């Protein structure tokens, strides 16, 4: 039922189309056997309808220009938005376009991606463009390239599902999967420290006011001052001692079989979940792996840095030496051989 | 079923349209269609009101059980009438009605579509009238619309479950509530393209059998023809003179040299007049033996070489007579046998069931192939052209007085002149019911129609021992420049005389005064419309209903020839076809002198082409205008609101601000206030807040405009009624 040629177009006969063909065959037999020209007329119109349906469907998915980019953060195994802009470059409008992302068009292959939810553009006038989010679920973390987008249509009569693949080449960085289970570690850590240190950070005491910079948490905007001055004013808070956490992810796991790879992915997800959890609660979070360390920091930039590191982390050569942790630092150790352990070095 | 209301409506409309031609072709009874339509209209009304009560399963089963005995009786009755298809159609209609009232699942709608399609097939297979073409187009357009909307609704129904969570909900909801997807362009263009593809497809689809025509369609139905049966009375002309039905269409190879007024076609000859009726003596007919030439069977009436041909299309008539021009010397027809009566009129062994096509080969002048039994056998037979039945003494005496002495030719001419000059033509026979109509004609009223003139002359010639016969046929033909053929209508029926003289043989005489002979009407708009209708009917009959393998061969030959011409024009190379001469193509018949073509006809022959070109240009212009139309927007809706208020007599100046406009509307029409406010709010959002309205907003705009219009009308009506109502006076 499917035809794939050298071009990027494809054609599938729908159930309605199949039934139409069956009735066409019935009319062929009836007309030929009886010689009734009334039936020949019906037959001619049916052939015309089939041909026109085919031609209009082919023209309907041609002459489009598509662009795509990830909109917002993309986490593994969680629906995310892919902002897609469709422009009709043809001189006729387009009808009933459905945009989807096929797993085959996502590289590297084998990531176990799910087909995206369809996005319907019911009508696109000539030279018109629409921008909408296509819902997409990517199962594995890492850097993914969406090479092509599928545009399909049942237009005009629903006999054929006519489609075309358009190159978009959008890069999506997929962060590790965020686990649902909650952590009680913050409560344990809360018993320690929390003294103001006269450094800007994520404590409770006010450190000072400054103009808002891109990347700052909008929740800390001082609205009254902003209204007075006419510019966005940001409330900086003092950082507090011990309100920080080092996540130690030991990625020296060597070559892994399928089960081991699954466990490693879970380990990375735990690290990402913990990092987000603590960052949300105002902690400064650091991340140490075999490749290096991301120093303690809070805020969206740190969140992005940690998630990017975790998204791209690969298994390291196996070694018996554990990752050393500096003294007096609250840390969460994550390793394959052991359960996650929260502790404080001397 | 999702989006049920719209689907129900579309299916019901399609089902309503599907059986429309069936009663016209007598395949379905009118009362059945009436009941069916009534049930469907009621269903549509319920859907319109939003009543979606569905027939339960037990109800369906019960109805099925109740219908079973009806089906059995219906089948028996239909089989008795050899129309089993009628019972089948009843069953399909029953299924459609029941299914419509019990629409529940998605696939039910496809069942309904299939059932409607079979009704449509039945209608197409059994209808022959030209208008069935319009029915086909209407059904095609409606089906296009239904399938397109189903495809759209199918895509909407496939909305992702997570859409609501991920913020696509608004988009999908907007699509559901809106009917704003503009489908007019694909509908119109798609339908036109389907027709454009269907025409050559129809022409080239291989035909393995002869064309079959089922059912009596009104257009090509049997034409009740009087005047050519075994016996005729004298009332034929009165009955048919005003009949405009076309019975013959003729394409002469030398049409340019012929005048429609002079054409005469022989249908039947009558020898015996008895009890005021003419009788045909078919038992003395001769069966003709065919010769085979390149055109098939050819029946030769005379051994003379023809100089022209006439391609004749004879409509279905209640007669077996083969109408031939009086110049015919042979006839080429695909029929196994032909007979010729004593007077030389040719007839078929049976009454043809549809339009027949044959070719008459013509001499330069009239030829009468008639036999005279007296001359062959040496004795006067009462069955021959000297039969004295019906000849009274008074007639004999009048004939003697009028014809006088001299040669037979002179005496016949005197009698003909006498009738032409001393008698008048009339179709008014009120109060004439005498036992001897011909005597009354000759001695009392001295007026009558062609049959009276011809019959009187025949009897008076016989009284003077001159063999004569009554001949019936057609005289005069109307030239149809749209197709380039002559049309003979029922009203062209005529009667004349053939008389024998030893010197000149059988000759034609026509004693009817010129004012009483069938004439060709002057060209006017009515005639042009009539010719256009006939042209379309002829084309429909010729190129649709009776289109067969031979026509296909002809079509391909013409296409090949046209291609050769184009090729030759482009390259300058002559194709082998060029060597073929026209005379060779016409099978030995002399080529017509096509150089003598009347100028207006040349122009009129281009009329179909000009019409097609104009239509094409009009469609093209329409498409351009449609494309360049102003897109519907809140601004357009706001301008419509202003126009409506101005049209209602309110002063809407250019300086009136939008909010003032809405207040003006609300003040004059309180119930129109809310939609006016909503419409103006959308206009302000679009024009001043520079917001982009979504599909739901556009649908809302149309709704507001409609509600506003209805409210204005309602209040205007109420105001008028209030004015008419008399004031109630308080007393006491």
Interface residues (C-beta under 8 A of the other chain):
Chain A: X16 X19 X23 X27 X30 X31 X32 X33 X34 X35 X36 X37 X38 X39 X40 X41 X42 X43 X44 X45 X47 X48 X49 X51 X52 X55 X56 X79 X81 X92 X93 X95 X96 X98 X117 X118 X119 X120 X122 X123 X125 X132 X133 X135 X154 X155 X156 X157 X158
Chain B: X110 X114 X117 X120 X121 X124 X125 X126 X127 X128 X132 X133 X136 X140 X144 X147 X148 X150 X151 X152 X154 X155 X156 X158 X159 X160 X162 X163 X165 X166 X167 X168 X171 X172 X175 X180 X181 X182 X183 X185 X186 X190 X193 X194 X195 X196 X197 X198 X199 X201 X202 X205 X206 X207 X208 X209 X210 X211 X212 X213 X214 X544 X545 X546 X547 X548 X631 X695
